[in-house]
Amino acid sequence: MKSRQHDFGPSDDSLFNDVLSSLDIAVFERENPGEFRLRGLPPDWWSVCFGPADCTLLDLGRCSPFLQDYLAGAHPVWESTPGTIEKSGAWAESDRQGGTMTLEATVLSIGSRRLLLIERLGLRFEQMRDIVQRARERTLAEDIAVKSHRKTETRLMGQLEASKRTKDDALLLLQHLKLAALVLDEHGHITFVSDSGLEMLGLAAENVVGRQWEQALPLQKQDRLMIREMLGLSSHGGKIGPFHIEGPSPCWIEMELHRDPRHPGRRIVVLNDRTELHALRRALNEQASFHDLMGKSPAMLRIYQLVQDIAQVDTTVLIEGETGTGKELIARAIHSTSGRRNKPFIAANCAGLTDSLLTSQLFGHKRGAFTGAVNDQQGLFEAAEGGTLFLDEIGDIPSQVQTALLRVLQEKEITKLGEAKPRKVEVRVLAATHHNLSEDVVRGSFRADLLYRIRIARVQLPPLRERRKDIPLLAYSFLDQICTATGKTIKLLNPDTLRLLMSHPWPGNVRELKSAIEFSVISCKGKEVLPTDLPPEITGSSVVSSPSVWISITDQDAKSRLLAALSDAKGNRTEAARRLGVSRATFYRRLVELNIHPTR
Amino acid sequence: MMQKKICMLGGFAVGKTSLVRRFVSNMFSDHYQTTIGVTVEKKNVTVDNRDVMLMLWDLYGDDEFQRVRDSYLRGSSGYILVMDGTRKVTLDTALALQQTAARTVGAVPFVSIINKADVRSEWEITECAIEQLRERGWPVLFGSAKLGQGVEELFVTLATRMGNPSPRSTDRS
């Protein structure tokens, strides 16, 4: 409320009314409670809002509910100090044209006169209304935006929480399943490794996560190269390994490489512990081989057992089998398994030697014992002292040597050529032949007593055609050996290749098979041995006969073939035998049979 | 006929005008039009077999732009505190306005209503806060001017309280 000290006299009424009429304000003077007299003319809006002012004395309470309430009773302003002014505040009033007017009343008293001014709030009020409207709308919009942000934040927090829970669950699941896995990013850095993975690798997380896999994983060089090659391939992955993991707890792991479906550059690597499997496989391989012998067919398993049994006793052994079946390998296995393993193993081929030469070789000679004996010569029996002497092709030794040999076996003493006094030898004799010695005894070409003496123990090696199951094992073993030696990386035998190998009669037995694989490795241009890489006698595309056929062809042809092989091998008989796919013993025997006397 | 002045109090945009319009003319508009000053509406009701004319003073929303004038409240027989369930701040405004009204017009009857029950899932005013209001002695109703829910009940409840002076709703805080 504001106080004013001015007063108007009755002489000013005319001016007063004129001024009021020119303003857009309705001015009333209170005469009686509830009755107000209009001063001056009413503004134009008055009749629109309240109807025509028919008389100057009005009951304003009837005009407006607001005014009725506002003016009810004696207004405090009129009861207070003269000159006090109060504004009612704006109110909305419906007009007679269906619109709304915003009005404001001012109450004041001047002297004894109690006045009421009613004005219509105009442009400035509308502008203020617009400002407030916009401000409030903006506040509401901001409130909505804040809520939306908060809702988004809550949703994201929820998703994050759910994601964390999912991650925890996944980790728990990995842990429960004992799934060993790691994740590599586009640059080969390890971004995640499961607990089981750490346990398997024997590593701590801080030494693995964030590091290059090549630095973090204790792999061997060739394994790293292979894994790098696999990771570089655009394929979806696959299994590789097993690889040997070095460290405090060495193990063998197989890796399953998968592309991360969300990020093509990332890789998921599942680790499988193959240590036990590797050990079992190694044990199985050991069972599939015995020393240098290879095969896991029942026949070969029986041979291994027999060799072990024979090695425990110190008897003479006769090893029988077709050429190329590995008779010398059996002899070496017996020696290596026996108590003589740390003593010499001497192998002598008895084929193709004259009796004097063979006697000299076996028993030695004194200087001057015969023409050309310019020095004392130690015999093979002496050389094998304490160890094992392997006499290959024993069926081919001349009868005089058979007698001397029988004496050695019975008396365990030898007499050098040119010496009268025998000397004791402590040698185990293992003999081998491709002959049927019993038939030789019947024919009279082999001494029966010598046969019985050497055949105390007997090992009969099966031909390869009777143990075809071993062919894949042997073929892959030879492939591996030959590739290692030649530096080639052929890993596979084509199924058709394998089928041909399985169906071939292999008259040259394992030696022929090895020779065929060697041939195919040389011929092979890819990673897989194809049928076309095999020797023509196996594919059936050649007119060249197999060794078995070779045996039966005419002597003249055979002689030409032997001489050609000798020529190709520059006179080296071992190499010539290898080229023909026969043993050195067989080659010698054939030389004698065909009366070939090489100059070398 | 007996007349009773009722003031609609609350923060801006809580739905005071919408509640009055729904009650008086059964109309509703989604368009927000801020109230400046006051609009007085009349509605006749029958309470306890007596006809009463309710003079509904729809006051502007209280905020930093406009504070409710004591002169508007003078002579009120009761008042309604309106809150927007989706804006927690309107509960704080209602609490402040109740203090102002009690100071200006004394311990007259009042009721409170939490408007916008049609979007209950978006409410920020919690059950706990509502319970605290009731513990203060506030009659708390829920309604939706948009759907017309709880509107009639709101005014009738207050009219009944005004016609039956005892017991009156008071803030016991």
Interface residues (C-beta under 8 A of the other chain):
Chain A: S64 P65 F66 D69 Y70 A72 E86 S88 G89 A90 W91 A92 T102 E104 F125 M128 R129 V132 Q133 A135 R136 E137 T139 L140 D143 K147
Chain B: K5 F12 A13 Y32 Q33 T34 T35 I36 G37 V38 T39 V40 K42 M55 G61 D63 F65 Q66 R69 S71 Y72 G75 T86 R87 E122
